[in-house]
Amino acid sequence: MESFFHSFKAEAVRGVAFATERALRQVLRHYFRYYTHTRLHSALGFRSPVDYESEAA
């Protein structure tokens, strides 16, 4: 989980001022989908978590 928050801060929110809580929540939802479906993770053999889990199942 620590890795997720580090990546989220570094890639999505660092240096950004959000006008509303709703805007921040929207970015969080978008980033979470990106992190689990698209972003490649070295610990998973450079696959996304969704791809890794679908192969393991």
C-alpha positions in Angstrom: 0.0 0.0 0.0 2.9 2.3 0.7 4.0 2.0 -2.9 0.6 3.0 -4.2 0.6 6.2 -2.1 4.1 7.1 -3.1 3.3 6.6 -6.7 0.0 8.5 -6.4 1.7 11.5 -4.8 4.6 11.5 -7.2 2.5 11.0 -10.4 -0.8 12.6 -9.7 -1.0 15.1 -6.9 2.4 16.6 -6.1 2.4 20.3 -6.9 -1.3 20.3 -7.8 -3.9 22.5 -6.0 -7.4 21.1 -6.1 -10.2 23.6 -6.1 -12.6 21.1 -4.5 -12.7 17.8 -2.7 -14.7 16.5 -5.6 -11.9 17.3 -8.0 -9.4 15.4 -5.8 -11.7 12.4 -5.6 -12.1 12.4 -9.3 -8.3 12.3 -9.8 -8.0 9.6 -7.2 -10.6 7.4 -9.0 -8.9 7.9 -12.3 -5.5 7.1 -10.9 -6.7 4.0 -9.1 -8.1 2.6 -12.4 -4.8 3.5 -14.1 -2.7 1.9 -11.3 -4.6 -1.4 -11.3 -5.3 -1.8 -15.1 -2.6 0.0 -17.0 0.5 0.8 -14.9 3.2 -1.9 -15.1 4.7 -3.1 -11.8 8.2 -4.5 -11.7 7.3 -6.9 -8.8 4.7 -8.5 -11.1 7.0 -9.1 -14.0 6.1 -5.7 -15.6 2.4 -6.6 -15.8 -0.5 -4.7 -14.4 -2.2 -6.1 -11.2 -5.3 -7.0 -13.2 -3.3 -8.9 -15.8 -1.2 -10.7 -13.2 -4.3 -11.8 -11.3 -6.1 -13.0 -14.4 -3.1 -15.2 -15.3 -2.9 -16.6 -11.8 -6.6 -17.5 -11.6 
